[in-house]
Amino acid sequence: MNLERILRKLAKGKTNGPKKTLKVLHIPTSGVNAGGITKFILDTMGELSAEKKLECHILSPFNVEHSLKKRLNNLGLSLVVINGRTRFPLGYFSKLLTYLRKNNFDLVHVHGSSSLMALELLAARLAGVDVRIAHSHNTTCDHKFLHKLLRPLFLRSYTQALACSQAAGKWLFLENDFKVIYNGVDLQRFQFSERQRSAIRKSLGIARDAFILGHVGHFNQQKNHTFLIDVFQKIERVMPNANLLLIGTGSRKDQIKAKVEQLKLSDKVFFIGNVTDVYNWFSAMDVFILPSLFEGFSIVLAEAQANGLVSFAADNIPPTVVVTSKVHLVSLKKSSKYWAEMILQQAGVEHHLSEEEKRALKIFDGHEISTQLYEEYLTLLAK
């Protein structure tokens, strides 16, 4: 079925009245936060909403920070919060079902990393939503017993499976079919900027010739900040002008702060918090470090590459995200001293990408990813 026929079919809608735009609901099961899932939703839906291609609603099972609410509003995305998914799942399910029945959504797109997405997908099915997407964003989860218990129900609850990588798809959908849609990057925005490099260093009181390492991510077990601090300690012993930028927030932030204080590194480690212009902060760094215990895709590693930034990541990263020579994969079985030695060998390497590397990065182009997702929606709704 060609695109023109798909659009004609959608224009008729599910009711007798005309329907001007596609009405979509996204449910990030981890909530609307500063993580990669939210970024994927905001980047793709923000662009498509601006182009008037669809009407996007986002449902968060947890409270949302004011700054994110403001950003959603600026993007023209509607937000509703229904609490209780973790503590009162039956009550949450009931409220979710009522909300879905009151709204005539064409499609419900659920994001997560486990079979617990069955909760939202089943509610959508009972509410009469014909197109239900399960989208895998990681390669493991924190609640493996419930994940295994709900898997049979989950595998019957969706109509289309998407994943951010092959590894994430195989983890959640096993041998069942799924389609990979990468997380997108605004390649032009993430280009290296000497002006931003100087401005950020000056604002932090860091010398122009200082060696800056950086990390972007939630303060949680997955991101492995404890090991990251151990690596930085080894580097700082050899290179006293080294500094570390930690961008993000999370439940383990205070624990990591305490470790930094214990190691007497407080004047070298900067806790930046969440930022809306992370693309500028990459330019301020000399090396990006990502020692995650697991990753479904790692949008931040794609962004670091777009900046031309030398990066060191754990070798469990999905290989599809590594498309430039800037990335060095190191086993987490290696010691923090070994990581430090490898990183120090790259000190002084400039932000630079070959023309071939720039072409390779285009598979992550944010505009192309948004278009790909929109066309996937149209195809599914036309079936």
N, C-alpha and C positions, 0 to 999 in steps of 0.2 A: 504494500500500500504506500503510495507516494505521499509527500508532506502535505500537498494541497488537499487530498482526500482526508487525511488525518485531521487537519484543521477544520474542515467542513463538518466532520463527524463530532468533533469536540464542541463546535459552535452550537449544536443542537442541545447539548447538556443532558442531564439525567431527568430533568423536569420538562414540563410543557413550555415553559418560558425560555427566552433566549439567554445564553450565557456568554458574556463577553470575554472573560479571562479564566484561565485555569486556576483552580483553588486548591492549594497544596498545604498540608500540615507536616512540619518536621518535629520529631520528638527525639532530642538527644537524651538518652536515658541517664547520662551522667550529669545532666543539667546544662544550663547556659553559663559558661565560664570562660576562662582565658585559654582553654585547651584547644587541641587540634580539631576536634569534632565541631565545636562552635565556630571556629575559624572557617572550616569548610562550608558550613551552612551560610554564614554571613557573606563570605566571598561570592559564592555561586548565586545565592538567592538575592543578595543585594544588587548584583548586576542584572539579573533577569527581571527583578521587580522594577528597577530603574528603566528598563527597556519596555515596561508594561506588558511583558510576556506572560506574567502570572501574578496571582495574589498569594503571598506567602504568610503563613501563620506558624509560629513556633510555640510549642508547649514544653515548659520546663518542670520537671518533678521536684525541683529545689529552688529556693529563693535566688534571686538574681541581683547582682550588685548594680547600684544606681548608674555607674558609668556605662555598663553594658546595656542597660535599659535605654539610656540616652542614645547610644550608638544604634541600637535596633530601630528606634524611632526615626533617627536621621536617615536610615536606609529604607524606611517605608515598610518595615517588617512588623507584623502584629505579634505581641507576646501575651501568653496566658501562663500563670503558674498554678499547678495543682500539686500540693505537697502530700507527703505520706507514703511515697513509693516504698521506702525502706522500712519504716516503722509500722505503717498501717496499710499494707498492700491491698486488702479487700476494699477498704474505704477509698483508696486511690483509684482502684479499678472501677468502682461504682461511679465516682465523679467523672472519670475519664470517659466512660461509656455514655453518660448523660451529655457531656460536652460534645462528643462525636455525633450523637444523634440529633443534637440541636443545630449542627452545622453540616452543610452539604459539601463535604470535601470530595474532590475528585480522586485524591490520592493521599495516602499517609506514608511517610518516609521515616522509618525508625532507625536510629543510630546507636550502636553499642558494640560489645565484644563478647556477649554470651547469650545463651538460650533464654535468659530472663527477659529478653525482648519479646518473648511470647505474650507477656502481660499486655503490652500495648497493641501488638498485632492481633491478638484475639479480640480485644475490645473493638478494634477497627473492623474486624470481620463481623462481629455481632451487630455493629452499627450499620452494616451494609456497604462498607467501603470496598469496592471491587479490586482496586489496585493497592497492594500493601507491600512496601519495600522493606526488606531487612538489610541493613548496611553494616558490614563488619569493619571495625577500625583498629583491631589489635590482634595479637597472636596468643593471648592467654587471658585469664580473668582471675578475680580474687575469690570467687565462690564456686569452686569446681564441682562440689557435690550437687548444689542446686542446678548448676549448668548441665550436668549429666542427667539429672532427674527430669528436667524440663525439655531435654533435647527432642524426644519424640513429638511432643506437642508443638515445639517451636518449628520443627521442620515441616509441619502441616499448616502453619499459621500465615506464612507469607506467600505472595504470588511472584515475587522477583527478588533475587539475591544479588547484592552488590558488595564489593570489597575494595579497600584502598590498595591492596596488593595481593599477589597470589598466595603469600603466606597467611595473610589475614583471612582470605576466603577459605582456604583449606582447613584452617583451625576451626572455623564456625560451621561451615557447610559440608565438611567432610568430602565425600565423593559426589555430592550433588552439584548441579551446574550453578555457576555464578559468573558475574561480569565484573571486571576490574575497571574502576574509574579512579584515577589518581587524584590526590589533593593538589589543588592548583596554586600557582605562585604568580604574582604580578612581577614578571621578569624585569620590566623597565624600572619599577619602583625600587627593586632590591639591588640595582647596580651600585657598585662602590662609589662613594662620594668623599673626596678629600676634605671638602668643606664641613660635612657632618662629622667626619673623624676628628678634625681639629676642635670643632665646637663642643662635642660631647666630652672630650678629654679635658678641655679647658673648664667646663662646668663642674667636673668632678675633681679638679685640682690635680690631674694626672699629667705628667710631663709628656711632651710630644714624642720623645724617644723611648718611652716606657714600653715594656712588653705586656700586652693585655690579652688575657685569656677570657673566654666568655661561655656562658651556658644559658639556654632558654628552655624553661619547662617548669611544671608543677613541682613543688617540694613534696614528693611522695616516694614510696619505696621503689617504684619502677625507674625513676630517674637517677637513682644511685648517687645522691649528693655526697654521702659520707665518703665514698671512694674518690669522688671528684676532689674533695677537700684534701684528701691524702696525697693525691697527685700534685695538686697545687703546692702543698707544703714542700714536696721534694723539689719542685721547680724553683720556688722562692729561695731555697737554700743556695742554689747555684746562681740564680739570677735575682739579686735583691731588688731590682727595679720592676719586678713582675707584679701585676695586679690581676684580680679576678672579678668579673662582672657576673652577677647571678640575677637573671631576669625571670620574674614569676612570683607566685605566692603558693601557699599550700600548708597542709597540716603539720609538716615536718620542718617548717621554716625556723621555728624557735629552737628546735633540736640542733639544726645545722649552725645557727648563730652561736649557740653555746659551745659547739665544737670549735668554731673559728676563734672564739674568745679564749678557750682553753689552750689553743695552739699559738696564742698571741699573734694572730693574723688580722685582727679587726681593722687595722689601718690599711690593709692590702685587699680586703674582700669587700665589695660593694653590693649590698642587697638593694636592687633597683625597684623591685615590685613589678606589677603589670604595667606595660606600656602599649600605646596604640601605634607607635612608630618604630616597631622593632627593626624595620629595614635600615633605619639610621644607625641603630646600635651595632649592627653587624659591621658597619664601616669603621667603628671605633676599635674593633678587636683585631688582634693579630692571629689568633688561633681559636677555633670553636671546638669545644669538647662535649661529647655525647656518650657517656659510659652507661647507657640505659641497660637494664636487665632484660628488657624486651621492647620491641616497637612494631606496630602494625605497618607503618609507612615511614614516619618521621618527616613531617612537613618542614620542620626547622632545618633539617640537613639539606633539603632541596633549596631552601631559602639561602642558607649559608653558601651553597655552591653558586647560586645566582649572583651572589655578592663577590665571588672569586676568592672566598675566604678559605684558608687552609683549615681542614677539619679532621679531628680524630674521633672515631666512633667505635663502639663495640661491634665485633664481627657478627653479631646476631641481627644486624640491620638487614631488612629485605634488599637483596642485590639490585632490584630495579630502581631504587632511589639514588644509587651511585652512578653518575653519568659523567663525572669529570675526574681529572687526575688530582684534584685538590683533596680528595677524601682518602684518609689512611685508616684502614680497619685493623683493630687490635683486639686480641682475645682478653676477656675479663679474667681468664685464668692467669694472665700475666700480672706481675706485681705493680703497685703504684709507682715504684721506682723505675720499672721498665717503661711504663707509659710516659713518665716524666722525661726520660732519656730520649724517647722517640720524638716527643713534642719539641724538646730543646734543639733537636737537629733541624727543625723547620723554622726556627726563630729568624726573622728577617726576610722571609719569603713574602713578596708583594702580592696584593690582590690583583690577579690577572687571569683572564680566560682567553684561550685560543678561539679562533673562529669556529673550529670544529666543536669545541665544548659549548659554545653559545648555541650552535645548532642543536646539539644533543639535549640541551636544557628546554627546548621548545615543547617537549612532550609534557612538561609541567605548566605550560602557559595557561594562566587562569581563565582567560577569555575562551580558549578552546575547551577547557574542562566544563565551563558553564554551558556552552553550546551543546557539548556532548550529553550533559545531564538533561537538558531541556528536550533534546531529541529523543532520549531514552524515555522520558515521561510521555511524550506524544505517541511513541510506538506502543508503549504498554497500554495506554488508554484507548488506542484504536483496535485492540484485539477483541 
